[in-house]
Amino acid sequence: TMTDKIRIAAHTLGELIKDDPVTIALNAALDEYERSEDITALIGEYNAVQEAAITAEGEEKDKLADRLNELYEEITSHPVYAGYINAKAAFDALYSEVMGEVEFAITGEHPCTHDCSTCGGCH
């Protein structure tokens, strides 16, 4: 069972992460992503085409598959989507680094990243 002391420390750490510029940037990018009419329309069309492709056959299925690929490219190359993906990657890196430090505090060893350039190698 978690002690009050650990709970307080966890909440303090959570608040620090929440107030970090990386988290603030992620929240702003997510908000922009969710408010983007372009992204909403593209995803809506993608979902509709994907649904139609399930029952389509032959040439129609091929046309729908081509359209899905086009829509996928439009979505993933959209600046709002790219901004969200980049902000999410930065947040994930921060979170991973913080959790690695927590693990180090507990075990005295940093977690293995399987990238030997990040440490002195396995022992």
N, C-alpha and C positions, 0 to 999 in steps of 0.2 A: 504494500500500500504506500502511496506517495505521501511523504511528510509535508507539513505546511511549509517548511523551509525550502524543499525542492519545488513545491508548487509555486511559491513566490518567485524563486529564481527562474522557473520556466516562464512565468508570466512576464517577468522583467525582460528576459531574452526575446520573447515573442514581441513585446512592445518595441524593443530596439530594432528587430527585423522589420516590423511594420512601419517604423518611422525612417528606415534607411531609404536613401534616394533611389536605390534599385527597385525597392518594393513600390515606392510612390510612382516611379516611371511605369512599372508593370500595371498598376491600377489605372493610370491615365491611359495607357495603350489599350487596356481591356475595355475601358469606358468608350474610347473612340471607336474601337472595333464593334462593340455592341450598338453604338449609335449610328454607324455608317450605313446609310441607305444603299450605297453601292454594294457593299459586302452582303447585306441582308438580301438584296435582290438576286445577286449572283448565287448565293447559297440556296435561296428558294428555288431558283431555276434548276440548279444542280440536283436538288432533291427530287423535283418533279421529273426531270429527265431520267434520273436513276430509277425512279419508280416505273416510268413508262418502259424503260429498257428491260425490266424484269419479264414482261409478257411479250415484248416485241420479238420478231423473228426476221431472219434473212437480212435483206438490204436495209430495212428499217432499223434493225438492231445495230447494224454497222454504223448508220448515220447517227443514231443516239450515242453510241460509244465514242464516235468522233466528237460529238458535241460535249460529252462529259469531259473528254480530254481538254477541249478548248476552255470549258468553264473552270476546270481545275487549274489550268495555267493562268487564267484571268484572276482567279481568287488568290493563288499563291504568289503571284507577282504584283498584286495590289499593294500600294505603299502602306495602307492601314494594316493589312494582314502582316506584311513584313515587319512593320513596327511592333506589332504584338508579339510575333515570333521571336524577334531579337530581344525584346524586353523580358519575355518568358525565359529565354535561354540565360540571360544575365541573372535573373532571380534564381533560377535553378542552380546556377554556379555558386551564387552566394549561399543558398540554403545548404548545398552539399558541403561547402567549405565550413560553415558553422557546425553542421552535424559531425564533420570530421574532427573539429576541435573538441566537441563534446565527447566523442569517442576517445580522443587522445587524453582528455582529462580523466576519463574513467580507466582506461587500460594502459596509458603511458606510451601507446603506439598509435601512429596515424594509420587510418584505414588504407588498405592496398587499392590503388587506382588501376592496377594492371598496366600502368604506364611508368616504366622504370625511370623516366626522366624526372618524375615528381619526388623521388626519394633515392636512398642509397641502394635499393634493390631488396629482394627478399632475403630472409635469413633462415 
